[in-house]
């Protein structure tokens, strides 16, 4: 499989773009565990062209993250083109267009999945961005707006005709949000359409190595994108790679190893968010309230390593309320299984 000039191995696994999740510390961690492509958080084209600091920070990446895609969203053709040109200046490997975000503040403004109700504009944006930039352009979208408007079979062909070089399909409609079970049937139909020549990437509810193998085998997709399944467990890429290649997971990490990975991620968040990636002596700030700790809470809440521990509720609450390194790490270090 190839996108632009980037070659991927057999059974490629991609880290999905996720707001407030796929920052450089987490992307680098997933990359270390085998993610073949990582994406930035999605970036508003309107905010980017206004040079809003948070949006400029979102498109920042390190060479060690390659290959990497910058993902953009918006509802205005000119703004999307300008934002794509700004992103291209940083020379990511791919520019990805988000036509799938279902949240109200995005979709109700006619961006993200909102464009599934205005296909002419969706295609106009795609054509304009493809024409404007030299980098490969890809798209991430959903099956359609709702159960009565699953248009992905036709839309996939239309997007390919616009010149995109790969298509990621989340196996839900916008109206489903993230509820219910993802239905990969139409993803398989898109992939098996003889007119489709671009890589098709499947996304939605792939949370175990066994599911990854099943979906590769059953639906024939070129790659699988892992989203919520990576929260609190970046090592899932390593486990999936082993299972896909060997049919088993022969080198599972211990609880203690996973605990240390999460602690190191928290320190990386502090360094990135509180100190703009400058060197820091963590011992000197162990009792200071830090934004990086708050940012990392989604991973502490989601990680499976603390699940099924008896009488853990109060410990979990304390862990998610802690806002200093000393307090948080003391709680985490006292957890044993």
C-alpha positions in Angstrom: 0.0 0.0 0.0 1.2 3.5 -0.9 0.0 7.0 -0.3 1.9 9.6 -2.2 5.6 8.7 -1.8 5.0 6.9 1.5 5.1 3.1 1.4 3.4 1.1 4.2 4.0 -2.5 5.4 1.5 -5.3 5.3 -1.5 -4.7 7.6 -0.9 -1.0 8.2 -2.2 0.4 11.5 -3.0 4.2 11.7 -3.6 6.3 14.8 -6.8 8.2 14.3 -7.0 12.0 14.7 -8.7 12.8 18.0 -9.3 16.2 19.6 -7.3 16.8 22.8 -5.7 13.3 22.4 -3.4 13.1 19.4 -0.8 15.6 20.5 2.9 15.1 19.9 3.6 13.1 23.1 0.8 10.6 22.4 1.6 10.4 18.7 5.3 9.7 19.5 4.3 7.0 22.0 2.0 5.3 19.5 4.7 5.5 16.9 7.2 3.8 19.2 4.7 0.9 19.6 4.2 0.5 15.9 1.7 2.9 14.5 2.4 3.2 10.8 0.8 6.7 10.3 -0.2 9.3 12.9 -2.5 12.3 12.5 -2.6 15.6 14.2 -5.7 16.7 16.1 -8.2 18.1 13.6 -7.6 21.8 12.9 -10.1 24.5 12.1 -9.2 26.1 8.7 -10.8 29.4 9.8 -8.7 29.4 13.0 -5.6 28.4 11.3 -5.7 31.2 8.6 -6.3 33.7 11.5 -3.1 32.2 13.0 -4.8 31.4 16.3 -2.0 30.1 18.6 -3.8 26.9 19.6 -4.3 26.0 16.0 -0.7 26.7 15.0 0.3 24.5 17.9 -1.9 21.7 16.7 0.0 21.4 13.4 3.4 21.3 15.0 5.1 18.0 14.7 8.6 16.4 15.0 10.6 14.6 12.3 10.5 11.5 14.4 6.7 11.3 14.0 6.9 10.7 10.2 4.9 9.7 8.3 2.3 12.2 9.6 -0.8 13.7 8.3 -2.2 17.1 9.2 -6.0 17.0 9.4 -8.1 20.1 8.5 -11.8 20.8 8.7 -14.0 23.7 7.7 -17.0 24.7 5.5 -15.5 27.4 3.3 -13.6 26.6 0.2 -11.2 29.5 0.3 -10.4 29.0 4.0 -9.7 25.3 3.4 -7.4 26.0 0.5 -5.5 28.7 2.5 -5.2 26.4 5.5 -4.0 23.5 3.3 -1.3 25.8 1.8 -0.2 26.8 5.3 -0.1 23.2 6.4 1.9 22.3 3.3 4.6 24.8 4.3 5.4 22.4 7.2 5.8 19.5 4.8 3.8 16.8 6.5 3.5 13.6 4.5 -0.2 13.9 3.9 -3.0 16.5 4.2 -6.2 14.9 5.4 -9.7 16.5 5.1 -12.2 15.8 7.9 -15.7 15.3 6.6 -16.7 13.0 9.4 -16.6 14.9 12.8 -20.2 14.5 14.2 -20.1 16.9 17.2 -22.7 19.6 17.1 -20.4 22.6 17.2 -18.7 21.4 14.0 -21.5 19.6 12.1 -24.2 22.1 12.7 -22.0 24.8 11.2 -21.7 22.8 8.0 -18.2 21.4 8.6 -17.0 17.9 9.4 -19.9 15.5 9.0 -22.2 18.5 8.3 -20.9 18.4 4.7 -22.5 15.0 4.2 -25.7 17.1 3.8 -24.1 19.3 1.1 -22.2 16.9 -1.2 -21.6 19.5 -3.9 -19.7 21.7 -1.5 -17.8 18.7 0.0 -16.6 17.9 -3.5 -15.8 21.5 -4.3 -13.6 21.8 -1.2 -11.9 18.5 -2.1 -11.2 19.4 -5.7 -9.9 22.9 -4.7 -7.5 21.6 -2.0 -6.2 18.8 -4.3 -5.5 21.3 -7.0 -3.9 23.8 -4.6 -1.3 21.6 -2.9 1.4 19.3 -4.1 1.2 16.9 -1.2 -1.2 13.9 -1.3 -4.6 14.7 -0.1 -6.8 12.1 1.7 -10.3 12.2 3.2 -11.9 10.8 6.4 -15.7 10.6 6.4 -18.6 8.5 7.5 -21.2 6.2 5.9 -23.6 9.1 5.5 -25.7 11.5 7.5 -28.2 9.0 8.9 -29.7 5.5 8.3 -31.7 6.7 5.4 -28.8 8.5 3.7 -25.9 6.1 3.6 -24.2 7.5 0.5 -20.6 6.2 0.9 -20.7 3.9 -2.1 -21.3 6.8 -4.5 -19.3 9.3 -2.4 -16.2 7.2 -2.5 -16.2 7.2 -6.3 -16.8 11.0 -6.4 -14.0 11.7 -4.0 -11.6 9.4 -6.0 -12.5 11.4 -9.1 -11.6 14.6 -7.2 -8.0 13.3 -6.9 -7.7 12.1 -3.3 -5.1 9.4 -2.8 -6.8 7.5 0.1 -10.1 7.4 1.9 -10.8 6.6 5.5 -14.4 5.5 6.4 -15.8 5.5 9.9 -18.4 2.7 10.0 -21.2 4.8 11.4 -23.5 7.6 10.2 -23.4 11.1 11.7 -26.6 10.5 13.5 -25.1 7.6 15.3 -22.3 9.7 16.7 -20.2 7.1 18.5 -23.1 5.0 19.7 -24.2 1.6 18.6 -22.0 -1.0 16.8 -19.9 0.1 13.9 -21.2 -1.5 10.6 -18.3 -2.3 8.3 -20.4 -3.9 5.6 -20.4 -0.8 3.4 -16.7 -0.3 3.9 -16.2 -3.8 2.5 -18.5 -2.9 -0.5 -16.5 0.2 -1.2 -13.2 -1.8 -1.1 -14.6 -4.4 -3.4 -15.9 -1.9 -5.9 -13.8 -2.6 -9.0 -13.8 1.1 -9.9 -12.1 2.1 -6.6 -8.3 2.2 -7.1 -7.2 4.2 -4.0 -6.5 2.7 -0.6 -9.5 2.2 1.7 -8.9 2.6 5.4 -11.5 1.2 7.9 -12.2 2.8 11.2 -14.6 2.1 14.0 -14.7 -0.3 17.0 -11.4 -2.0 16.3 -10.3 -2.4 19.9 -8.5 -5.8 20.1 -5.8 -7.6 18.0 -8.3 -10.3 17.2 -10.8 -7.7 15.7 -8.0 -6.1 13.7 -7.2 -9.4 12.0 -10.9 -10.3 11.5 -11.6 -7.0 9.8 -8.5 -7.1 7.6 -9.5 -10.6 6.5 -13.3 -10.1 6.2 -13.4 -6.7 4.6 -10.1 -6.6 2.7 -9.3 -3.0 3.7 -5.8 -1.6 2.9 -5.3 -0.3 6.5 -7.1 0.0 9.8 -7.4 3.2 11.8 -7.4 2.9 15.6 -9.1 5.6 17.6 -10.7 5.2 21.0 -9.1 1.7 21.3 -5.7 3.4 21.8 -6.8 5.6 24.7 -4.7 4.7 27.7 -3.1 1.8 25.9 -0.7 3.0 23.2 0.8 -0.5 23.3 -2.3 -1.8 21.5 -0.4 -1.2 18.2 2.4 -3.5 19.3 -0.1 -6.2 20.3 -2.0 -5.9 17.1 1.2 -6.1 15.0 2.2 -9.2 16.8 -1.2 -10.9 16.3 -1.4 -9.9 12.7 2.1 -11.2 11.9 2.2 -14.3 14.2 -1.4 -15.1 15.1 -0.5 -14.6 18.8 0.8 -12.1 21.3 4.0 -13.5 22.5 5.5 -10.6 24.5 2.7 -8.9 26.5 3.8 -6.1 28.7 3.5 -6.5 32.5 1.2 -4.3 34.6 4.3 -2.6 36.0 5.6 -1.8 32.5 2.3 -0.4 31.4 2.1 1.7 34.5 5.5 3.2 33.8 4.5 4.0 30.2 1.5 6.0 31.4 3.7 7.8 34.0 6.2 8.7 31.3 3.4 9.9 29.0 2.2 12.2 31.8 5.7 13.7 32.2 5.8 14.2 28.4 2.5 16.0 28.5 3.8 18.3 31.2 6.9 19.0 29.2 4.9 19.8 26.1 2.0 21.7 27.6 3.4 23.5 30.6 7.0 24.0 29.4 6.6 24.2 25.5 8.9 21.2 25.2 11.8 22.9 27.0 13.9 20.7 29.3 12.6 20.6 32.9 13.7 19.2 36.2 10.6 17.3 37.3 11.8 17.0 40.9 11.6 20.8 41.3 8.0 20.9 40.1 6.6 17.8 41.9 4.3 19.9 44.1 3.1 22.4 41.5 -0.4 22.1 39.9 0.2 21.4 36.2 -2.0 21.6 33.1 -0.3 18.5 31.5 -1.7 16.3 34.3 -5.2 17.5 33.6 -4.7 16.9 29.9 -3.6 13.3 30.5 -6.6 12.4 32.5 -8.5 11.0 29.5 -5.9 8.3 29.3 -6.0 7.5 33.0 -9.7 7.3 32.8 -9.7 5.0 29.8 -6.8 2.7 30.4 -7.7 -0.9 30.8 -4.9 -1.6 33.3 -6.9 -0.4 36.2 -10.1 -2.2 35.3 -11.4 -5.1 37.4 -9.4 -4.1 40.4 -11.6 -4.7 43.5 -12.7 -1.6 45.4 -10.9 0.7 43.0 -13.6 3.5 42.8 -12.2 5.8 45.4 -8.7 5.3 44.1 -9.8 6.2 40.6 -11.6 9.3 41.8 -8.5 10.4 43.7 -6.3 9.7 40.7 -8.4 11.8 38.4 -8.5 14.7 40.8 -4.8 14.8 41.5 -3.0 17.7 39.8 0.6 17.5 41.0 3.2 14.9 40.0 3.9 13.9 43.6 0.3 13.3 44.5 -0.6 11.5 41.2 2.4 9.2 41.0 2.0 8.2 44.7 -1.5 7.1 43.9 -0.5 5.2 40.8 2.5 3.6 42.4 0.4 2.2 45.2 -1.9 0.4 42.8 -0.9 -3.3 42.4 -2.7 -6.3 40.9 
